[in-house]
Amino acid sequence: MVVDFALFRRYISPAVLVGIYYAGAIAMPVVLSIGYRMILHGRYSPTTAIAPLFDLLRESAGGSRVRLGVAIALLLLLAETGWRMAAEFMVVYFEIAGRLEHACGGC
């Protein structure tokens, strides 16, 4: 049965895709929050290319901290929207594939 899913002989049902979507939608902010806390407490060593961004996270300056918070919120919103679009695409793709197989008699 797993081989059939891997070879796309059988498709994932829309209910499973919705469950995967909600799991990812809930996990995304949690993982972002954990990563943010790791950066704040210095348990993450950034590379030199992105070190200035992490320095901003560690600073206590109010204005830049607020701007960074707004930027993180917008990025999270964009990530959630992209995740939603990917899930909807998969649901529609599998619906269309199922209807085409049904229409041609399982060719």
Contacts in CASP RR format, 6 or more apart in sequence:
PFRMAT RR
TARGET T0000
AUTHOR 0000-0000-0000
METHOD contacts of the structure
MODEL  1
MVVDFALFRRYISPAVLVGIYYAGAIAMPVVLSIGYRMILHGRYSPTTAI
APLFDLLRESAGGSRVRLGVAIALLLLLAETGWRMAAEFMVVYFEIAGRL
EHACGGC
1 10 0 8 1.000
4 10 0 8 1.000
5 11 0 8 1.000
5 12 0 8 1.000
11 94 0 8 1.000
11 97 0 8 1.000
11 98 0 8 1.000
12 90 0 8 1.000
12 94 0 8 1.000
13 94 0 8 1.000
14 91 0 8 1.000
14 94 0 8 1.000
14 95 0 8 1.000
17 87 0 8 1.000
17 90 0 8 1.000
17 91 0 8 1.000
17 94 0 8 1.000
18 87 0 8 1.000
18 91 0 8 1.000
20 87 0 8 1.000
21 83 0 8 1.000
21 84 0 8 1.000
21 87 0 8 1.000
24 83 0 8 1.000
25 80 0 8 1.000
25 83 0 8 1.000
25 84 0 8 1.000
28 76 0 8 1.000
28 79 0 8 1.000
28 80 0 8 1.000
28 83 0 8 1.000
29 76 0 8 1.000
32 72 0 8 1.000
32 76 0 8 1.000
35 44 0 8 1.000
36 57 0 8 1.000
36 72 0 8 1.000
38 44 0 8 1.000
39 46 0 8 1.000
39 54 0 8 1.000
39 57 0 8 1.000
39 58 0 8 1.000
40 57 0 8 1.000
40 58 0 8 1.000
42 58 0 8 1.000
44 54 0 8 1.000
46 53 0 8 1.000
46 54 0 8 1.000
56 64 0 8 1.000
56 65 0 8 1.000
56 68 0 8 1.000
57 68 0 8 1.000
59 65 0 8 1.000
101 107 0 8 1.000
END
